[in-house]
Amino acid sequence: AQTVTQSQPEMSVQEAETVTLSCTYDTSENNYYLFWYKQPPSRQMILVIRQEAYKQQNATENRFSVNFQKAAKSFSLKISDSQLGDTAMYFCAFMKGSNNNDMRFGAGTRLTVKP
Amino acid sequence: DTAVSQTPKYLVTQMGNDKSIKCEQNLGHDTMYWYKQDSKKFLKIMFSYNNKELIINETVPNRFSPKSPDKAHLNLHINSLELGDSAVYFCASSQGRILGDQPQHFGDGTRLSIL
């Protein structure tokens, strides 16, 4: 079974600064996908970024980037130039690449961006 | 132009009642899901359907019965509601059971409160 661990229940950052949210996972699969989802107070689940395990290059989406360490099974999210609108719960998620769309989520990290 | 829509957004009802939550997606996806998010924000998959076929059925009480009349709809019916059923229920969809790289698109959630 796959497990996803987010060890930081809460974090805060000053506006315009950089913050890194950690995520580790456990799997015996070689082909899989990793995601970060954002859940603001509005409760929507919004896809922030995704990474294919077979790609060595770290994914980047504007101010969001990941540090994917496959051997260490680590998938951290870096948010640069934090904005007040980044305040939300952030969920790390794992999905097997083979014949199954079963997505497993971590427990989430509540991020607060302070003005 | 909502991609994944759930109704109702809020549902307040008494213990013992039977209720349904509807979900529709207009993305042309062939896989749909139901997730439960508890009070601690932990998001856990309940069911997954691919082209009206059940492919994931986690350990969920049989009071919960998903119904997929077509691949664009996946409704969740709950019998004999219990206090522990209070949670936010998310519907999601993705394209392709085999293509594991397709992210899931989420609805806005239905907050179910049991009195």
Interface residues (C-beta under 8 A of the other chain):
Chain A: N31 Y32 Y33 F35 Y37 Q39 S42 R43 Q44 M45 I46 L47 R50 E52 M89 F91 M95 K96 G97 S98 N99 N100 N101 D102 M103 R104 F105 A107 G108 R110
Chain B: T31 Y33 K40 K41 F42 L43 K44 I45 S48 N50 I55 I56 V88 F90 A92 S94 G96 R97 I98 G100 D101 Q102 P103 Q104 H105 F106 D108 G109 R111
